[in-house]
């Protein structure tokens, strides 16, 4: 049964909620290949004490291990927040078929910084964006109290 982008973004949002519960910036990511989830992750920069432990980076690495390939040309990455420059670089080299993200990030998002993805990568923006934005706002409201 083929699922739509909103279905997989819901799962990425569940990952983002895990990050929020752990005191991490709430970003979740899911990699899907041929309608099968091959990897899920959420931000773990605090837990791992690693500035590169973004949800996208962890999900891409797990997906490559799961399918046994360094390129993800048949895979889609679902992520709740527009990827940063670092993650877009990894996505470029992974040669993803498609990237779907929820909320835009006008400060650190790859599109706003002019970082290209692979020319063959299709991009879909704004899927369940309001829910993604609300998670991020909730996080920052919490830490600013």
N, C-alpha and C positions, 0 to 999 in steps of 0.2 A: 504494500500500500504506500503510495507516494504521499509524503507529508509536505505541507507548505512552509514558507519561511517563518511565519508566526509560530508554528508548532515548535520548531527548533529554537527559536528565540526565547520561547517560554522556558526551555530547559537551560539556556544560557542565563536567563534571569534567576533561575533556582541556584545556579552556581554563584551568581553575584550576591544573592542573599546569604549564602554560606560565607562569602568574604566579609560581608557586613557584620554578620554574627561574630566573626573572628577579629573584628577591629581593622580590617583591611579596606582599602578603597574598593567599593562594590562593583567589580567588573567580573563578568563571567564569559566563558568562551566554550564553544562546542564545535568539533570538526565532524562533518558528515560526508561519507563516501558511499555513493550508490544507495541512498536512503538508509544507511546504517551509521549510527553514531560510533565513531572510532576513538574519540577522545573528548574529555570534558575537563575543564580547569577553571580556577578562579584566582584572583590576585593573591600572592603569597609573599610579597616583598618584606613584610614585617616578620612573618613566621620564619622565613628562610634567611632573613638578614641579607637580602640580595635584591639590588635595585633592578635587576633584569627579570625578576620572577613575576612578570605580568601574565595575566590569564592567557593572552594570545600566544606568548612564547612557550608557556608550559603546555598548552593544547597542541601547538604545532609539533613540538618535540615528541609528545606522546603519540600523536597521529602517525608521524614518520616511523616510530618504533612499531606501532600496531600494524601498519601495512607493509613495513619492510622496504620503504623507499624514501629517497631524499626529496623527491618532488611529489607534490600533492595535486597533480593536474586534473584529477577527477573528483576533487574534494571541495567542499564549501566550508568556510569558517563563519560561524555566527558569533558575534561579540556584542555585548550590551552597550559599549561606548566606543566611539570612533577611535581606532588605534593611533598610537603615538608614532613618532618618527622611527624609533627603534623597531617597533613591531611591524611597521609597514615595510621596513627593510627586510625583515625575516619573511614576511608574506611575499614580497617580491621574489626572493630566492626560492621559496617553496613552490612558486608558480601555481598558486591556487586557481581553480576554475572560477570560483566566485567568493566574494566577501559580502556578508550581510551584517550591518550594524544598526544599533538602535539610536542612541542619542549622539548628537554631534558634540565635538569638543573644540570650541572656537579658540582656546588657548594653546592646546598641545596636540590637536588632531592632525593627522598626516595631510589631509586635504588642504587644511588651512595653512600648513607650513610648506606646501608645494612638493611633497614627497610622492613620487609616482609609484603605483603598483605595477606589476607585470602587465604588458600591453594586452594580453589575452584574458586577464582577470576581469570578470564582470563585477560591478559594485552595485549593491542595493542599500539605500540609506533610509533611516527613519522607521524601521520595523519595531513596533512597540516602544517607540522613543520616549513617550511620556513616562512609562513605568521605569525605564532605565534612568531617565533624568531624576525622577523622584527618589530613587535609591541613592544616587550620588548626592543630591541635596540633603537627604536625611543624614547621611554620613557626615557631611561637613557641618551641618547644624549641630550634630552631637559633639563633635570635637571642638567646636568653637564656644561651647557653654562653659 
